[in-house]
């Protein structure tokens, strides 16, 4: 993971000292309130000729536009043709999990995520018999190296006919990747047929030929993979989950945990329609490599602003519009705070 944060791709150490840090702290704390503040920070911080050369990325960037929505936060029906796929990881699940369960096309627990589902669903449904709550929220599949699933949890889901896929032979793949983002083998033909049925709509081959582009566009537009319990807890797990966004940019993946949502904005132009439950705080972070970006709709908009680790990052920014535009020459993480309720139906 450290390789993606190479300091050699960032600004020189001299630029990163002195007024850069002072201005950045003041900017993101809101003590300097001016349009395109991050651009001012960049301009004040960079002496002539310092740092990396980077190209201008206007908001009129050519190419396809990525649309980012959070319609799963509303009680309204999903858009026609939209499929929601839930992946449950082994960390605290958001309180909206029970609501999301009923809307999902696919529900998969990754290893110890089965424990979380078993323990937390009854708490989310007070007044309901705990076993009845669990039986009405059965996953389609439990998959991983299965080293974290408790015996009582295994017994319960096995007795209800939930398939388990043991991937303990693969110790180079994360729990999130194991659920179907990458290929894997089960222990029987029957299990393999079930895996194919459950995960076929969310798996995209890196070697797809011929109609690869239409397939990827369809996956991005019509299939939304929502990963619950993906943020918080062990930092190495969180970094691995963030890395997954970069490893599978052709999939529409949202990480959810600890009151935050994280999506990948691919290089090019993105139009973001944040939910009223998101924000106000947000961030744009170039995790893999330095990026130059512009934005509209944030309190401190970017204006061909160069960002990188050991340099400027757009953190603690504020959503100030119902529609946000971002153009970037490299992939960015879009991070938003999120509430713990569901928007009521507009009907």
TIPA-41962 format. One record per residue: residue in one letter; x, y, z of N, C-alpha, C in turn. Coordinates in steps of 0.2 Angstrom, whole numbers, padded with zeros to 4 digits, always signed. Atoms other than C-alpha are relative to their C-alpha. Example, Ala and Ser with C-alpha at 12.3 -4.5 7.8 and 13.67 -1.06 7.14 Angstrom:
REM residues 2
A+0004-0006+0000+0062-0022+0039+0004+0006+0000/S-0004-0006-0001+0068-0005+0036-0004+0005+0003/
//
This chain:
REM residues 347
X+0004-0006+0000+0000+0000+0000+0004+0006+0000/X-0004-0006-0001+0014+0012+0004+0003+0002-0007/X-0002-0002+0006+0019+0011-0014-0004+0005-0004/X+0004-0005+0004+0004+0021-0020+0001+0007+0003/X+0000-0007-0004+0009+0036-0008+0008+0002-0002/X-0007-0002+0001+0027+0038-0016+0001+0007+0000/X-0002-0007+0000+0034+0054-0011+0003+0003-0006/X-0004-0003+0006+0044+0056-0027-0005+0003-0005/X+0005-0003+0005+0027+0060-0036-0002+0007+0002/X+0003-0006-0003+0024+0075-0025+0005+0006-0001/X-0004-0006+0001+0031+0092-0023+0006-0001+0004/X-0006+0001-0004+0048+0095-0016-0001+0002+0007/X+0001-0001-0007+0051+0096+0002+0001+0007+0002/X-0001-0007-0002+0056+0114+0002-0007+0004-0001/X+0006-0003+0001+0039+0119-0005-0005-0002+0005/X+0005+0003-0005+0030+0108+0008+0001+0004+0007/X-0001-0003-0006+0037+0119+0022-0002+0007+0000/X+0002-0008-0001+0034+0137+0028-0007+0001-0001/X+0007-0003+0000+0019+0146+0022-0005-0005-0003/X+0005+0005+0003+0011+0131+0013-0004-0003+0005/X+0004+0003-0005+0006+0122+0029-0004+0005+0004/X+0003-0006-0003+0001+0139+0037-0007+0002-0004/X+0005-0002+0004-0010+0144+0023-0005-0006-0001/X+0005+0006+0000-0018+0126+0021-0004+0000+0006/X+0003+0001-0006-0022+0125+0039-0006+0006+0001/X+0004-0005-0001-0030+0142+0039-0006-0001-0005/X+0006+0001+0005-0040+0138+0023-0005-0005+0001/X+0005+0005-0002-0048+0122+0028-0003+0001+0006/X+0004-0002-0006-0052+0129+0045-0005+0005-0001/X+0005-0005+0002-0062+0142+0036+0002+0007+0002/X-0002-0007-0002-0052+0157+0042+0001+0004-0006/X-0001-0004+0006-0049+0162+0024-0006-0002-0004/X+0006+0001+0004-0065+0164+0015-0001+0004-0006/X-0001-0004+0006-0063+0168-0003-0002-0005-0006/X+0001+0005+0005-0068+0160-0020+0006-0003-0002/X-0005+0003+0003-0057+0147-0027+0006+0000+0005/X-0005-0001-0005-0047+0147-0010+0006-0005-0001/X-0006+0005+0001-0037+0131-0014+0004+0002-0005/X-0004-0002+0005-0031+0139-0030+0005+0005+0003/X-0004-0005-0003-0025+0154-0020+0006-0003+0004/X-0005+0003-0004-0016+0142-0008+0006-0003-0004/X-0005+0003+0004-0008+0133-0022+0005+0006-0003/X-0004-0006+0003-0002+0150-0030+0005+0003+0004/X-0005-0003-0005+0005+0157-0014+0005-0005+0002/X-0005+0005-0003+0014+0140-0010+0005-0001-0005/X-0005+0002+0005+0023+0137-0026+0004+0005-0003/X-0005-0005+0003+0038+0147-0031+0000-0002-0007/X-0001+0001+0008+0041+0149-0050+0004-0006-0001/X-0004+0006+0002+0047+0132-0057+0000-0005+0005/X+0000+0005-0005+0044+0122-0041-0005-0005-0002/X+0005+0006+0000+0035+0105-0040+0000-0003-0007/X+0001+0003+0006+0029+0095-0054-0004+0004-0005/X+0004-0003+0005+0022+0101-0071-0006-0004+0000/X+0006+0004+0001+0004+0097-0073-0005+0004-0005/X+0004-0003+0005-0009+0101-0086-0006+0003+0003/X+0006-0003-0002-0024+0112-0084-0006-0004-0002/X+0006+0004+0001-0041+0103-0082-0006+0004+0001/X+0006-0005-0001-0055+0115-0086-0006-0005+0001/X+0006+0004-0002-0073+0110-0081-0003-0002-0007/X+0003+0002+0007-0077+0108-0100+0004-0006-0002/X-0003+0006+0002-0066+0092-0100-0004-0004-0004/X+0003+0004+0005-0070+0082-0115+0000-0008+0002/X+0001+0007-0002-0076+0063-0113-0006-0001+0003/X+0006+0002-0004-0089+0054-0104+0000+0003+0007/X+0002-0003-0007-0097+0061-0088-0002-0006+0004/X+0002+0005-0005-0097+0050-0073-0006+0004+0005/X+0005-0003-0004-0113+0053-0063+0000-0004+0007/X+0000+0003-0007-0113+0050-0044-0006+0002+0004/X+0006-0002-0004-0129+0049-0034+0000-0004+0006/X+0001+0004-0006-0134+0042-0017-0008-0001+0001/X+0007+0001+0000-0152+0037-0021-0002-0005+0005/X+0001+0005-0004-0150+0022-0010-0002+0003+0007/X+0002-0004-0006-0152+0035+0005-0007+0002+0001/X+0007-0002+0000-0170+0038+0000-0004-0006+0001/X+0005+0005-0001-0185+0028+0004-0004-0001-0007/X+0003+0001+0006-0191+0031-0014+0003-0006-0004/X-0003+0005+0004-0189+0017-0027+0006+0002-0004/X-0006-0001+0004-0172+0015-0036-0002+0002-0007/X+0002-0001+0007-0172+0021-0054-0001-0006-0003/X+0001+0006+0004-0178+0009-0066+0006-0003-0003/X-0006+0003+0003-0165-0004-0071+0006+0000+0005/X-0006+0000-0005-0154+0000-0056+0000-0006+0005/X+0000+0006-0004-0148-0015-0046+0005+0002+0006/X-0004-0001-0006-0141-0013-0028+0003-0006+0003/X-0003+0006-0003-0128-0026-0022+0003+0002+0007/X-0003-0001-0007-0124-0026-0003+0006-0005+0001/X-0006+0004-0002-0107-0032+0003+0001+0002+0007/X+0000-0001-0007-0106-0034+0022+0007-0002+0002/X-0007+0002-0003-0088-0033+0030-0001+0000+0007/X+0000+0001-0007-0083-0036+0047+0002+0006+0004/X+0000-0006-0004-0085-0019+0055-0007+0003+0001/X+0007-0002-0002-0099-0009+0063-0004+0002-0007/X+0004-0001+0006-0113-0008+0050-0005+0006+0001/X+0004-0006-0001-0123+0008+0047-0007-0002+0002/X+0006+0001-0002-0140+0009+0055-0006-0001-0005/X+0005+0001+0006-0149+0009+0038+0001-0007-0003/X-0001+0007+0003-0143-0009+0034-0007-0003-0001/X+0006+0003+0001-0160-0016+0037-0005+0003-0006/X+0003-0003+0006-0168-0004+0025+0003-0001-0006/X-0004+0002+0006-0155-0007+0012-0001-0007-0002/X+0000+0007+0002-0157-0026+0013-0006-0001-0004/X+0006+0001+0003-0175-0025+0007+0000+0002-0008/X+0000-0003+0007-0170-0015-0009+0006-0003-0004/X-0005+0002+0003-0155-0025-0013-0001-0006-0005/X+0000+0005+0005-0153-0037-0028+0004-0006+0003/X-0005+0005-0003-0138-0046-0020+0002+0002+0006/X-0002-0001-0007-0133-0048-0002+0006-0005+0001/X-0005+0005-0002-0116-0056+0002+0004+0003+0006/X-0004-0001-0006-0106-0057+0018+0007-0002-0001/X-0007+0002+0001-0087-0057+0017+0002-0002+0007/X-0003+0003-0006-0081-0068+0031-0003+0002+0006/X+0003-0002-0007-0083-0060+0048-0006+0005-0001/X+0006-0004+0001-0096-0049+0040-0007-0004+0002/X+0006+0004-0002-0108-0063+0044-0002+0001+0008/X+0001-0002-0007-0105-0060+0063-0004+0006+0001/X+0003-0007-0001-0109-0042+0061-0008+0000-0002/X+0007+0001+0002-0125-0046+0052-0005-0003+0005/X+0004+0004-0005-0131-0059+0064-0001+0004+0007/X+0000-0004-0006-0127-0047+0079-0004+0006+0000/X+0003-0006+0000-0133-0031+0073-0007+0001-0003/X+0007-0001+0003-0149-0034+0063-0005+0000+0006/X+0005+0000-0005-0159-0038+0079+0000+0007+0004/X-0001-0006-0004-0153-0022+0087-0003+0006-0005/X+0003-0005+0005-0159-0012+0071-0007-0001-0001/X+0007+0002+0001-0176-0020+0072-0003-0001+0007/X+0003+0001-0007-0182-0017+0091-0007-0002-0001/X+0007+0003+0000-0198-0026+0095-0001-0006-0004/X+0000+0006+0004-0194-0040+0083+0004-0005+0003/X-0004+0006-0003-0189-0057+0089+0006-0001-0004/X-0007+0000+0003-0170-0058+0086+0000-0006-0005/X-0001+0005+0005-0171-0075+0077-0005+0002-0006/X+0004-0002+0006-0186-0069+0066+0004+0006-0004/X-0003-0005+0003-0176-0053+0062+0006-0003-0004/X-0005+0003+0003-0161-0064+0057-0002-0004-0006/X+0002+0004+0006-0171-0076+0046-0003+0004-0005/X+0003-0005+0005-0179-0061+0037+0006+0004-0004/X-0006-0003+0003-0161-0055+0033+0005-0004-0001/X-0005+0005+0002-0152-0070+0026+0004+0002-0006/X-0004-0001+0006-0137-0067+0015-0001-0005-0006/X+0000+0005+0005-0137-0075-0002+0006-0004+0000/X-0006+0003+0000-0119-0080+0001+0005+0002+0005/X-0005-0002-0005-0105-0080+0014+0006-0003-0003/X-0006+0002+0004-0088-0080+0006+0006+0003+0003/X-0006-0003-0002-0070-0078+0011+0004-0006+0003/X-0004+0006-0003-0056-0088+0021-0004-0003+0006/X+0004+0003-0006-0069-0090+0035+0003-0001+0006/X-0003+0001-0006-0057-0088+0048-0003+0004+0006/X+0003-0005-0005-0067-0075+0057-0007-0002+0002/X+0007+0001-0001-0085-0082+0057+0000-0005+0006/X+0001+0004-0006-0091-0089+0074-0003-0006-0002/X+0003+0006+0001-0097-0106+0076-0007+0000+0000/X+0007-0001-0001-0114-0101+0082-0003+0003-0007/X+0003-0003+0006-0116-0090+0066+0000-0005-0006/X+0000+0005+0005-0110-0103+0055-0006-0005+0000/X+0006+0005-0001-0123-0116+0062-0006+0003-0002/X+0007-0003+0001-0137-0103+0061-0001+0000-0008/X+0001-0001+0007-0134-0099+0043+0000-0006-0005/X+0000+0006+0004-0130-0116+0037-0007-0004+0001/X+0006+0004-0001-0146-0123+0045-0006+0004-0004/X+0005-0004+0004-0155-0109+0034+0001-0001-0007/X-0002+0001+0007-0147-0115+0018+0004+0005-0003/X-0005-0005+0003-0135-0101+0016+0006-0003-0002/X-0006+0003+0003-0120-0106+0005+0006+0003+0003/X-0007-0003-0002-0102-0104+0012+0005-0002-0005/X-0005+0002+0005-0088-0103+0000+0007+0001+0004/X-0006-0001-0004-0071-0106+0008+0006+0001-0005/X-0006-0002+0004-0056-0097+0000+0006+0001+0004/X-0005+0000-0005-0044-0100+0014+0007-0001-0004/X-0006+0002+0003-0031-0106+0001+0003+0007-0004/X-0002-0006+0003-0030-0088-0006+0001+0005+0006/X-0002-0005-0005-0021-0077+0006+0003+0007-0002/X-0002-0006+0003-0017-0063-0006-0005+0004-0003/X+0006-0003+0002-0034-0057-0009-0004+0003+0006/X+0004-0002-0006-0044-0046+0003-0007-0003+0000/X+0007+0002-0001-0061-0050+0010-0005+0003-0005/X+0004-0004+0005-0069-0037-0001+0001-0003-0007/X-0001+0003+0007-0061-0044-0017-0003-0007+0000/X+0003+0007+0000-0066-0062-0012-0007-0001-0001/X+0007+0002+0001-0084-0059-0013-0003+0000-0007/X+0002+0001+0006-0084-0058-0031+0003+0005-0005/X-0003-0005+0005-0074-0043-0038+0005-0003-0004/X-0005+0004+0004-0061-0056-0043-0003-0007+0000/X+0003+0007+0001-0064-0074-0048+0002-0004+0006/X-0002+0004-0006-0063-0088-0035-0003-0007-0002/X+0002+0006+0001-0066-0106-0034-0003-0003+0007/X+0003+0003-0006-0078-0115-0022+0002-0007+0001/X-0002+0007-0002-0078-0133-0015-0004-0005-0004/X+0005+0005+0003-0092-0140-0026-0003+0003-0006/X+0003-0003+0006-0100-0138-0043-0007+0004+0002/X+0007-0003-0002-0117-0134-0034+0002+0007+0003/X-0002-0006-0003-0108-0120-0024+0002+0005-0006/X-0002-0005+0005-0100-0113-0040-0006+0002-0004/X+0006-0003+0004-0117-0112-0049-0003+0005+0004/X+0003-0005-0004-0123-0102-0034+0004+0006+0000/X-0005-0006+0000-0108-0091-0034-0001+0004-0007/X+0001-0003+0007-0111-0088-0053-0006+0004+0000/X+0007-0003+0001-0129-0084-0051+0000+0006+0004/X+0000-0006-0005-0126-0072-0036+0004+0006-0002/X-0005-0005+0001-0111-0063-0042+0001+0002-0008/X-0002-0001+0007-0112-0063-0061-0001+0007-0002/X+0002-0007+0002-0120-0046-0062+0005+0005+0002/X-0005-0005-0003-0106-0038-0052+0007-0001-0002/X-0007+0001+0001-0091-0046-0059+0002+0002-0007/X-0002-0003+0007-0081-0038-0074+0007-0003-0001/X-0007+0003+0002-0066-0047-0082+0004+0006-0002/X-0005-0004+0003-0051-0037-0085+0002-0002-0007/X-0002+0002+0006-0048-0047-0100-0006+0000-0005/X+0005+0000+0004-0065-0044-0108+0002+0003-0007/X-0001-0003+0007-0064-0042-0127-0006+0002-0004/X+0006-0002+0004-0075-0035-0140-0004+0005+0003/X+0005-0004-0003-0089-0028-0131+0001+0002+0007/X-0002-0002-0007-0079-0023-0115-0003+0006+0002/X+0002-0007-0002-0084-0005-0116-0007+0001+0002/X+0007+0000-0002-0103-0007-0116-0001-0004+0006/X+0000+0004-0007-0101-0020-0102+0002+0004+0005/X-0002-0004-0006-0092-0008-0091-0004+0006+0001/X+0004-0005-0001-0103+0006-0095-0007-0002+0004/X+0006+0002-0003-0118-0004-0090+0001-0002+0007/X-0001+0001-0007-0110-0010-0074+0001+0006+0004/X+0000-0006-0003-0106+0008-0070-0006+0003+0002/X+0006-0004+0000-0123+0015-0073-0006-0004+0003/X+0006+0003-0002-0135+0001-0068+0001-0005+0006/X-0001+0004-0006-0126-0009-0054+0004+0004+0005/X-0004-0004-0005-0121-0001-0038+0002-0005+0006/X-0003+0004-0005-0110-0010-0026+0001+0004+0006/X+0000-0004-0006-0113-0004-0008+0004-0004+0005/X-0003+0004-0004-0100-0010+0004+0000+0003+0007/X+0001-0002-0006-0105-0009+0022+0005-0002+0005/X-0005+0001-0005-0093-0008+0037+0007+0000-0003/X-0006-0001+0004-0079-0003+0025+0005+0005+0003/X-0004-0005-0003-0072+0011+0035+0000+0000+0007/X-0001+0000-0007-0065+0012+0052+0003-0006+0003/X-0003+0006-0003-0057+0000+0064+0007+0000-0002/X-0007+0001+0002-0040-0007+0058+0001+0005-0006/X-0001-0004+0005-0032+0006+0047+0003-0004-0006/X-0003+0004+0006-0023-0007+0036-0006-0003-0004/X+0006+0002+0003-0041-0014+0032-0003+0005-0004/X+0003-0006+0003-0047+0003+0028+0004+0002-0007/X-0005-0001+0006-0032+0006+0016-0001-0005-0005/X+0001+0005+0005-0035-0010+0008-0007+0001-0004/X+0006-0001+0003-0053-0006+0005+0000+0006-0005/X-0001-0006+0004-0049+0011-0002+0004-0002-0007/X-0004+0003+0006-0036+0002-0014-0005-0003-0005/X+0004+0004+0004-0050-0009-0020-0004+0005-0005/X+0004-0005+0005-0059+0007-0028+0005+0001-0006/X-0005-0001+0005-0043+0010-0038+0001-0006-0004/X-0001+0006+0004-0041-0008-0043-0006-0002-0005/X+0006+0001+0004-0059-0009-0050-0004+0006-0002/X+0003-0006+0001-0063+0008-0057-0006-0001-0005/X+0006+0001+0005-0075+0000-0070-0006-0002+0004/X+0006+0001-0004-0087-0004-0055-0002+0006+0004/X+0003-0006-0004-0098+0008-0046-0001-0003+0007/X+0000+0002-0007-0093+0005-0028+0000+0005+0004/X+0000-0005-0005-0097+0015-0013+0002-0004+0007/X-0002+0002-0007-0088+0012+0004-0004+0004+0005/X+0004-0003-0005-0099+0015+0019+0003-0002+0007/X-0002+0002-0007-0093+0016+0037+0002+0006+0004/X-0002-0006-0004-0090+0027+0052-0003+0006-0002/X+0003-0006+0002-0102+0040+0046+0003+0003-0006/X-0003-0003+0006-0093+0042+0029-0002-0004-0006/X+0000+0004+0006-0096+0037+0011+0006+0002-0004/X-0006-0002+0004-0081+0036-0001-0002-0003-0007/X+0000+0003+0007-0082+0034-0020+0006+0002-0004/X-0006-0002+0004-0069+0035-0034-0003+0004-0006/X+0002-0004+0005-0071+0049-0046+0006-0001-0005/X-0005+0002+0005-0062+0043-0062+0002+0006-0004/X-0003-0006+0004-0051+0055-0072-0005+0002-0005/X+0005-0003+0005-0062+0066-0083-0005+0005+0004/X+0005-0004-0003-0078+0075-0078-0005-0004+0004/X+0005+0003-0004-0090+0070-0064-0005+0005+0002/X+0005-0003-0002-0107+0076-0060-0003-0003+0007/X+0002+0003-0007-0112+0073-0041-0006+0003+0002/X+0006-0002-0002-0129+0074-0035-0001-0002+0008/X+0000+0002-0007-0127+0073-0016-0007+0000+0003/X+0006+0001-0003-0141+0067-0005+0000+0006+0006/X+0001-0005-0006-0148+0079+0009+0003-0003+0006/X-0003+0003-0006-0141+0067+0021+0007+0000+0000/X-0008+0000+0000-0123+0069+0015+0002+0007+0002/X-0003-0007-0002-0112+0083+0021-0002+0002+0007/X-0002-0004+0005-0110+0096+0024+0008-0001-0002/X-0007+0001+0002-0091+0091+0025+0001-0005-0005/X-0002+0004+0005-0083+0083+0011+0007+0001-0002/X-0007-0001+0002-0066+0080+0003+0001-0003-0007/X-0002+0003+0006-0057+0076-0013+0008-0001+0001/X-0007+0002-0002-0041+0066-0011+0003-0004-0005/X-0003+0004+0005-0029+0059-0024+0005-0005+0004/X-0004+0005-0004-0023+0043-0015+0005-0003-0004/X-0005+0004+0004-0014+0034-0030+0005+0005-0002/X-0005-0004+0003-0005+0049-0038-0002+0007+0000/X+0002-0007+0000-0005+0068-0039-0005+0001-0005/X+0006-0002+0004-0020+0076-0047-0001+0007-0001/X+0002-0007+0001-0025+0093-0054-0007+0000-0002/X+0007+0001+0000-0043+0096-0052-0003+0007+0000/X+0005-0006-0001-0057+0110-0054-0006-0003+0002/X+0007+0002-0002-0074+0110-0046-0004+0006+0000/X+0005-0004-0002-0090+0119-0044-0005-0003+0004/X+0005+0002-0005-0102+0118-0030+0002-0001+0007/X-0003+0000-0007-0090+0118-0015+0001+0006+0003/X-0002-0006-0004-0087+0131-0002+0006+0003-0003/X-0007-0002+0002-0069+0131-0007+0001-0004-0006/X-0001+0003+0006-0069+0127-0025+0007-0001-0002/X-0006+0001+0003-0054+0120-0034+0001+0003-0007/X-0001-0004+0007-0047+0130-0049+0007-0002-0003/X-0006+0003+0002-0034+0119-0058+0005-0001+0005/X-0004+0001-0006-0027+0115-0041+0003-0007+0000/X-0004+0006-0001-0013+0103-0039+0000-0003+0007/X+0000+0003-0007-0015+0090-0025+0004-0006+0000/X-0003+0006-0001-0005+0076-0018+0002-0001+0007/X-0002+0001-0007+0001+0068-0002+0007+0004+0001/X-0005-0005-0002+0014+0079+0007-0001+0006-0004/X+0001-0006+0003+0006+0093-0002-0007+0002+0002/X+0007-0003-0001-0012+0101-0003-0005-0006-0001/X+0006+0004+0000-0027+0090+0000-0006+0004+0001/X+0006-0003-0001-0045+0096-0001-0004-0004+0005/X+0004+0003-0006-0051+0090+0016-0004+0005+0004/X+0004-0005-0004-0064+0098+0027-0003+0005-0004/X+0003-0005+0005-0072+0106+0012-0008+0000+0002/X+0007+0000-0001-0091+0110+0012-0004+0000-0006/X+0005+0000+0006-0105+0105+0000-0004+0006+0000/X+0004-0006+0000-0113+0121-0005-0005+0001-0006/X+0004+0000+0006-0124+0116-0020-0003-0007+0000/X+0004+0006+0002-0137+0103-0025+0004-0004-0005/X-0003+0003+0005-0126+0099-0039+0008+0002+0000/X-0007-0002+0000-0107+0098-0040+0004-0003-0006/X-0004+0003+0005-0095+0096-0054+0007+0000+0001/X-0008+0001-0002-0077+0090-0053+0003-0003-0007/X-0004+0003+0005-0065+0088-0067+0007-0001+0002/X-0007+0002-0003-0048+0080-0064+0004-0004-0005/X-0005+0003+0005-0033+0073-0074+0002-0007+0003/X-0001+0007-0004-0032+0058-0061-0005-0002+0004/X+0005+0003-0004-0043+0047-0051+0000+0004+0007/X+0000-0003-0006-0049+0055-0035-0005-0004+0005/X+0005+0003-0005-0058+0049-0019-0005+0006+0002/X+0005-0004-0002-0074+0058-0016-0003-0002+0007/X+0002+0002-0007-0078+0058+0003-0005+0005+0003/X+0006-0004-0003-0094+0064+0011-0002-0003+0007/X+0004+0002-0006-0101+0063+0029-0007-0002-0002/X+0006+0003+0001-0117+0054+0030-0004-0001+0006/X+0005+0001-0006-0132+0054+0042-0001-0007+0002/X+0002+0007-0002-0139+0039+0051-0007-0002-0001/X+0007+0001+0001-0157+0040+0044-0001-0001-0007/X+0002+0001+0007-0166+0037+0028-0005+0006-0002/X+0004-0005+0002-0174+0051+0018-0007-0003-0001/X+0007+0003+0001-0193+0049+0019-0002+0000-0008/X+0002+0000+0006-0202+0045+0003-0003+0007-0003/X+0002-0006+0003-0206+0060-0009-0008-0001-0002/X+0007+0001+0002-0223+0052-0013-0005+0002+0005/
//
